[in-house]
Amino acid sequence: MATILRTWSYRYPWLYDGITMLTAISVGGEARLRRLALQNLDLQPQTHVLDLCCGSGPVTQVLVQYSQQVTGLDASPKAIARAQVNVPQATFVEGFAEAMPFAEASFDVVHTSMALHEMEPDQRLKILQEVFRVLKPGGVLTLIDFHAPTNPLFWPGLAMFLWLFETHTSWELIRSGLEASIKEANLRLDQTVYAVGGSLQILRAHKPS
């Protein structure tokens, strides 16, 4: 069940942005948070990139600094409208992540940030299967999301945040992880990095050639 704070955070963008800024302090600021999943990723001007569940485009703003072929996808028409204003250099499409309106092998890179924890397990698997479908052979999936802290000192802060702003799907993701679903979607897991005492996971996988 969603809390009133979660509802408000989606209704009022300034509140959501404020929460993000506070959360990002733990990784060195919002700019660094937006780039965590993009580190050491080879992005060129002609790299076709999909920012999946892009919201109002905070990471899309980073991606267009490297590529001229960036597409953002989100199911919220309000988020898409804000993204089009925030990042006019990108192309934005309204649609569901589990049924993407793109042809097979359309993208070299698919990125998603703090989105999969909002999905039910079967929905997450469908999304990852769709990622496999729209990636070109050899294409890369890179993502960042919640993880069970490896340092117990970070459990109280993460638990408080999830209780206030998230739902049961976040707890389920923390219990189950993402690695098994990535492999079930036939993607090859290449890299797993943990940040903020292990409470964030940065995963990178690829579609076999």
Secondary structure, 3 states (H helix, E strand, C coil): CCCHHHHHHHHCHHHHHHHHHHHHHHHCCHHHHHHHHHCCCCCCCCCEEEEECCCCCCCHHHHCCCCCEEEEEECCHHHHHHHHHHCCCCEEEECCHHHCCCCCCCEEEEEEECCHHHCCHHHHHHHHHHHHHHEEEEEEEEEEEECCCCCHHHHHHHHHHHHHHCCHHHHHHHHHCCHHHHHHCCCEEEEEEEECCCCEEEEEEECCC
